Amino acid sequence: MLPTAWEFQNRLTAILNGARQRGKSYVDIESDNLHKQVGEFPNSNSRMPVCCEVMRRMMRTGDSVLTEPMSDQGAKLIIRYLV
């Protein structure tokens, strides 16, 4: 079964909450790592566009895109989230 936006959002929320509990001021999330944690990647049924969309949607004031793939929805999207 393919990962859903909800699953990406829940995993990203868990990562951010874990970083906050450990006293981190920020956490850098790379789209391919998030995708691997939620579902197999790479494969022919990749949900990378959904993963990247969720990552961008969850950005808040102060968060920043560190690396942006040429396709805008690739495996090398890295976002720094302030926690």
Residue pairs with C-beta under 8 A, 6 or more apart in sequence:
2 39
2 45
2 47
3 35
3 38
3 39
3 47
3 50
3 51
4 47
4 50
5 50
5 53
5 54
7 38
7 39
8 34
8 35
8 38
8 47
8 50
8 51
8 54
8 55
9 54
9 58
11 34
11 37
11 38
12 29
12 34
12 54
12 55
12 58
13 58
15 27
15 29
15 34
16 27
16 81
16 83
19 26
19 27
19 81
19 83
20 83
24 83
25 82
25 83
26 80
26 81
26 82
26 83
27 80
27 81
27 83
28 66
28 78
28 79
28 80
28 81
29 55
29 78
29 79
29 81
30 67
30 75
30 76
30 77
30 78
31 48
31 51
31 52
31 55
31 74
31 75
31 76
31 77
31 78
32 41
32 48
32 75
32 76
34 51
34 55
35 41
35 46
35 47
35 48
35 51
35 75
38 51
39 47
41 48
41 75
42 75
48 73
48 74
48 75
49 73
52 72
52 73
52 74
52 77
53 73
55 77
55 79
56 79
58 81
59 65
59 79
59 81
60 81
60 82
62 82
63 79
63 80
63 81
63 82
64 79
64 80
65 77
65 78
65 79
66 78
66 79
66 80
67 76
67 77
67 78
68 77
69 75
69 76
69 77
